[in-house]
Amino acid sequence: MSRSVVVIVEPKEGETQPIVGEMIGLAERIGRERGSAVRALTIGARAADTAGTIADQTGVRVTALHDPSLATYSAEAWLDLLGDVLPEWRPALVCLAHDSTGLDLAPALAVDLGAACVTGVEGVAIAPGGLEFIRPIAGGKFMARLRPRVDTAVITIMPGVFEPAPPTDSAPGLVEVRAVAARCLRTRSLGVKSSGLSTAGLDQADVIVAAGRGVGRPENLALIERLAALFPRSAVAASRPVVDAGWLEYRRQVGQTGATVAPKLYIACGVSGARQHTMGMQGSGFIVAISIDPDAAIFNLADVVVVEDLTRFIPVFVELCQENQY
Ligand SMILES: Cc1cc2nc3c(=O)[nH]c(=O)nc-3n(C[C@H](O)[C@H](O)[C@H](O)COP(=O)(O)OP(=O)(O)OC[C@H]3O[C@@H](n4cnc5c(N)ncnc54)[C@H](O)[C@@H]3O)c2cc1C
């Protein structure tokens, strides 16, 4: 039997997340080139509905492991249930989203399968010797190319970097619903609650000015606010170190563990461009980045780069704009 490519999807309320189409697009490309079957798998109380939607939208075969007691993700339960199913399918590749569930599950699943684990994958090359995975390292300054030394890999893929599978115009995929029950759980999820925090207007702003660690000290945030004040419908955001230092509230954090934003203009001030930050702002219409480091990874994304100390550049820029009444 040929090896399969398996995409694992967490059921979520509302519409299917774009990352699901991106994972299936990647799996189908690999499946086509290597002659592997592509299968999707989803787990939990809402698994059957999610499986139906994925099968309709993509045409792939989807298995739902329906356990009514699993209202939310549980690593322990998922590993138990996957242990029954995955060996049957002999996966060469198991693909998860690079989100909190994927990051939690992938390493443990790789251990159970005796597989390699590569997280934060942004590229996959199908080389003669096997699959190679490309991921950023050193805060996005370098790209590493990794080839597993075993013949199974578990990966998490970054949202927004792979071509999504086109909507299917053929028949929906087959849906198989298996009634299952996770055994011997030592943990019990009591549910997931929204933090209830607003996004400080980040989702409505046309212009976002983001403060990174390069602002240096909290007093310099006044510069960021002055820059933001030049634009109507603007908001101030932050990278994680600025929030961790308590200089701005968490609701202003952009990135993997913060908000995802897509303003018309994003001005990154003293932000290095780590993937965990850029994945929250890469959909911005136009990006300006100010950093003293000419090799800052954020410059790879930026439309305009300013290599300068922000404490020198911003006051001069604001003054010029005000003098000329821009
Ligand atoms: C699981 C996980 C989740 C994470 N989630 C997030 C997230 O949601 N959002 C997030 O932002 N990060 C997140 N991070 C952290 C992330 O990896 C980076 O550490 C963080 O984004 C770096 O923030 P920064 O760019 O502000 O700081 P740095 O990486 O320290 O960069 C500061 C930049 O400012 C420049 N600089 C210094 N002084 C000046 C100056 N005077 N003028 C101009 N430029 C200057 C420096 O050269 C550098 O380029 C996460 C990390 C992990 C492990």
The ligand as an ORCA input file, in Angstrom:
! r2SCAN-3c Opt
* xyz 0 1
  C       5.085     30.847     20.636
  C       5.510     32.272     20.383
  C       4.532     33.192     20.049
  C       4.900     34.518     19.808
  N       3.924     35.408     19.454
  C       4.273     36.666     19.132
  C       3.305     37.617     18.696
  O       2.089     37.354     18.661
  N       3.736     38.847     18.337
  C       5.044     39.220     18.383
  O       5.361     40.369     18.041
  N       5.975     38.351     18.795
  C       5.623     37.103     19.184
  N       6.607     36.245     19.626
  C       7.967     36.761     19.831
  C       8.774     36.808     18.552
  O       9.431     35.561     18.357
  C       9.855     37.887     18.605
  O      10.673     37.686     19.753
  C       9.260     39.298     18.692
  O       8.318     39.505     17.656
  C      10.391     40.306     18.533
  O       9.864     41.574     18.766
  P      10.599     42.865     18.203
  O      10.734     42.756     16.723
  O       9.887     44.040     18.757
  O      12.005     42.801     18.950
  P      13.458     42.465     18.404
  O      13.451     41.162     17.693
  O      14.381     42.626     19.540
  O      13.730     43.585     17.303
  C      13.952     44.939     17.587
  C      14.361     45.610     16.287
  O      14.502     47.005     16.512
  C      15.734     47.438     15.959
  N      16.142     48.608     16.728
  C      16.777     48.666     17.934
  N      16.925     49.948     18.313
  C      16.369     50.721     17.336
  C      16.189     52.119     17.166
  N      16.637     53.007     18.077
  N      15.584     52.548     16.034
  C      15.139     51.679     15.088
  N      15.287     50.340     15.214
  C      15.866     49.864     16.330
  C      16.669     46.239     16.094
  O      17.749     46.339     15.193
  C      15.715     45.128     15.724
  O      15.604     44.972     14.316
  C       6.257     34.923     19.884
  C       7.214     33.973     20.219
  C       6.857     32.681     20.464
  C       7.932     31.676     20.809
*
